Amino acid sequence: MKREPVFMLGKETMEKIAADHGSPLLVVSLDQIEENYKFLKEHLPRVRIYYAMKANPYVRILERMIELGSSFDVASVGEISLLKSLGVDGEKMVYANPIKMPSGFRSCKEAGVFKMTFDNASEVDKIAKEFPGATVLLRMRIENSTAHVDLNKKFGASVEEALPLLLKAKEAGLDMAGIALHVGSQTMQADPYLSALDDATQIFKIAKENNIDLRILDIGGGFPIPEPRVKFNLQEILGQINARLDEDFPNTEIWAEPGRFICGTAVNLITSVIGVTTRNGEPWYFLDDGLYGTFSGVLFDQWDFKIISFKEGEQEKAVFAGPSCDSLDVMFRGKTTVKLDVGDLLLVPSCGAYTSASATTFNGFEKTEMIVWEDIKAKYSEEEISAVS
């Protein structure tokens, strides 16, 4: 399967949608969600995918993932409850938060979620008390300084800590089933994955020598999506990972927890300029969506969103700010753009991950509405998909 381009609306389609639905507006392509899922399944054929729904828990996305047969990575009562309301069986969830709340255990019992992760001794005691016999995976810490977001600064046990924790979990009566890894977000080379698999191989060997037969390896997420000025060969990365899995873990059940990769490229934001001014010789553009809304990914995910105006003209550096009355609500400084005017529409592609999911209603602004492209595309004649360079 050839990698499909990023979902991106054309200028005329964007304008027509904005005329009908207003701005700001998020447009999600469920077909792109499916394409991304199938791409991973093709290139990592042995992997059972647990969608990390924290990236984007929009119900229509979840429903498409359910249709595709996906499992789910959950971290809270809210996520478990939402999936349960959609008919997802607890067997299709892994409680992948290494530090769990008492309410989370209660929700797991109610929903039948018996698989979970841990990375320290106190968590073993909690799981054994609250959920005797649970199937557990030890979350390992992986060094990867190139990661866009390094999750290993907060979670994970070292290789040296692994055996005592494995033994403790087994002695506590838990089903010590495997280990979980996460190399960090937007990993654009295979090397961090291969290094992590080296550690995994070592731990599996040590475990076997101590009469612990591990049977599950969770390789986490971190698969990259296109972003400005960044080049990578995803098929090659996945090919190297898959080859190593076949070589070193031929009889092991393999899981993965992609989030950004599934939803990141499937959503466009349509936003408009609501204010223009000049300060210290630099143009400022105020948008109807901001840092407390869809652009929350700037703050929480350190993401540099691409802003497309479809206008031609001389490029200049400008400041882009949001609509709230908070001085923090500034998304970009020194971002290159053509001259903009009040009322101009802007398109922001690849804004499906860690955007609407972390948006707030601060200052009384509502969260940006999301609509599904496949529900409305018959109304618009322009070709809907473009490639983002």
RABELPE-V321344 format. One record per residue. N is the residue number from 0. OMEGA is omega as a letter, one per 40 degrees, with the letter a starting at -180 (NA if undefined). BURIAL is b if it has 16 or more other C-alpha atoms within 10 Angstrom, else e. D_CENTER is the distance of its C-alpha to the mean C-alpha in whole Angstrom. Layout:
((N OMEGA BURIAL D_CENTER) (N OMEGA BURIAL D_CENTER))
This chain:
((0 i e 22) (1 a e 22) (2 i e 18) (3 i e 18) (4 i b 18) (5 i b 16) (6 i b 16) (7 i b 19) (8 i b 22) (9 a e 25) (10 a b 27) (11 i e 30) (12 i b 27) (13 a b 25) (14 i b 29) (15 i e 30) (16 i b 26) (17 i b 27) (18 a e 31) (19 a e 30) (20 a e 27) (21 a e 27) (22 e b 25) (23 a b 22) (24 i b 20) (25 i b 17) (26 a b 17) (27 i b 15) (28 i b 16) (29 i b 15) (30 i b 17) (31 i b 15) (32 a b 12) (33 i b 15) (34 i b 16) (35 i b 12) (36 a b 13) (37 i b 16) (38 i b 16) (39 a b 14) (40 i e 17) (41 a e 19) (42 i b 19) (43 a b 18) (44 a e 20) (45 a b 21) (46 i b 17) (47 a b 16) (48 i b 13) (49 a b 11) (50 i b 8) (51 a b 6) (52 i b 7) (53 a b 7) (54 i b 4) (55 a b 7) (56 i b 10) (57 a b 12) (58 a e 15) (59 i e 16) (60 i b 12) (61 a b 13) (62 i b 17) (63 i e 16) (64 i b 14) (65 i b 17) (66 a e 19) (67 i e 18) (68 a e 18) (69 i b 15) (70 a b 14) (71 i b 12) (72 a b 11) (73 a b 12) (74 a b 13) (75 i b 16) (76 a b 19) (77 a e 17) (78 i b 14) (79 a b 17) (80 i b 19) (81 i e 17) (82 i b 17) (83 i b 21) (84 i e 22) (85 i e 20) (86 a e 22) (87 i b 20) (88 a e 22) (89 i b 21) (90 a e 21) (91 i b 18) (92 i b 16) (93 i b 16) (94 a b 16) (95 i b 14) (96 a b 15) (97 i b 17) (98 a b 19) (99 i b 20) (100 i e 22) (101 i e 25) (102 i e 24) (103 i b 21) (104 i b 24) (105 i e 26) (106 i b 23) (107 i b 22) (108 a e 26) (109 a e 26) (110 a b 23) (111 i b 24) (112 a b 21) (113 i b 23) (114 a b 20) (115 a b 19) (116 i b 18) (117 i b 21) (118 i b 21) (119 a b 25) (120 a e 28) (121 i e 28) (122 i b 25) (123 i b 27) (124 i e 30) (125 a b 28) (126 a b 26) (127 i b 30) (128 a e 31) (129 a e 29) (130 a b 28) (131 i e 31) (132 a b 30) (133 i b 26) (134 a b 24) (135 i b 23) (136 i b 21) (137 i b 21) (138 a b 18) (139 i b 19) (140 a b 19) (141 i b 18) (142 i b 20) (143 a b 18) (144 a e 19) (145 a e 17) (146 i b 14) (147 i b 12) (148 a b 11) (149 a b 13) (150 a b 12) (151 i b 16) (152 a e 18) (153 a e 17) (154 i b 17) (155 i b 19) (156 i b 22) (157 i e 24) (158 a e 26) (159 a e 29) (160 a e 28) (161 a b 27) (162 i b 30) (163 a e 32) (164 i b 28) (165 a b 29) (166 i e 32) (167 i b 32) (168 i b 29) (169 a b 32) (170 i e 35) (171 i b 33) (172 i e 33) (173 i b 29) (174 a b 28) (175 a b 27) (176 a b 25) (177 i b 23) (178 a b 21) (179 a b 17) (180 i b 15) (181 a b 12) (182 a b 13) (183 a b 11) (184 i b 8) (185 i b 10) (186 a b 13) (187 i b 15) (188 i b 18) (189 a b 19) (190 i e 21) (191 i b 18) (192 a b 17) (193 i b 21) (194 i e 22) (195 i b 20) (196 i b 21) (197 i e 25) (198 a b 24) (199 i b 23) (200 i b 26) (201 a e 28) (202 i b 27) (203 a b 28) (204 i e 31) (205 a b 32) (206 a b 31) (207 i e 33) (208 a e 36) (209 i e 36) (210 i e 36) (211 a b 32) (212 i e 31) (213 a b 27) (214 a b 26) (215 i b 22) (216 i b 20) (217 a b 16) (218 i b 14) (219 a b 11) (220 i b 8) (221 a b 8) (222 a b 9) (223 i b 10) (224 a b 10) (225 i b 14) (226 a b 14) (227 i e 18) (228 a e 20) (229 i e 18) (230 i e 19) (231 i e 18) (232 a e 19) (233 a b 16) (234 i b 19) (235 i e 21) (236 a b 18) (237 i b 17) (238 i e 21) (239 i b 22) (240 a b 19) (241 i b 21) (242 i e 24) (243 i b 24) (244 i b 23) (245 a e 26) (246 a e 28) (247 a e 27) (248 a b 26) (249 a e 28) (250 a e 28) (251 i e 25) (252 a e 22) (253 i b 19) (254 i b 16) (255 a b 12) (256 a b 9) (257 i b 6) (258 a b 3) (259 a b 3) (260 a b 6) (261 a b 7) (262 a b 7) (263 a b 7) (264 a b 11) (265 a b 12) (266 i b 13) (267 i b 16) (268 i b 17) (269 a b 21) (270 a b 22) (271 i b 26) (272 a b 28) (273 i b 30) (274 i b 32) (275 i b 33) (276 i e 35) (277 i e 36) (278 a e 36) (279 i e 38) (280 a e 38) (281 i e 34) (282 i b 33) (283 i b 31) (284 i b 29) (285 a b 28) (286 a b 25) (287 i b 25) (288 a b 21) (289 a b 20) (290 i b 18) (291 i b 19) (292 a b 17) (293 i b 15) (294 i b 15) (295 i b 14) (296 i b 11) (297 a b 14) (298 a b 15) (299 a e 12) (300 a b 10) (301 a e 13) (302 i b 12) (303 a e 15) (304 i b 15) (305 i e 18) (306 a b 20) (307 a e 23) (308 a b 26) (309 i e 28) (310 i e 31) (311 i e 33) (312 a e 35) (313 a e 35) (314 i e 32) (315 i e 32) (316 a b 30) (317 i b 29) (318 i b 27) (319 a b 25) (320 i b 25) (321 a b 24) (322 a b 26) (323 i b 26) (324 i e 29) (325 a e 28) (326 i e 28) (327 a e 25) (328 i b 23) (329 a b 23) (330 a b 20) (331 i b 22) (332 i e 25) (333 i e 27) (334 a e 25) (335 i e 27) (336 i b 28) (337 i b 31) (338 a b 33) (339 i b 32) (340 i e 34) (341 a e 33) (342 i e 32) (343 i e 30) (344 i b 27) (345 i b 24) (346 i b 21) (347 i b 17) (348 i b 15) (349 i b 12) (350 a b 11) (351 a b 8) (352 i b 5) (353 i b 7) (354 i b 10) (355 a b 12) (356 a b 10) (357 i b 12) (358 a b 15) (359 i b 18) (360 i e 22) (361 i e 23) (362 i e 27) (363 i e 27) (364 i e 25) (365 i e 23) (366 a b 19) (367 i b 19) (368 i e 20) (369 i b 17) (370 a b 19) (371 a b 19) (372 a b 20) (373 i e 22) (374 a e 24) (375 a e 25) (376 i e 26) (377 a e 29) (378 a e 30) (379 a e 30) (380 a e 31) (381 i e 29) (382 a e 27) (383 a b 24) (384 i e 22) (385 i e 22) (386 i e 21) (387 a e 19) (388 NA e 21))
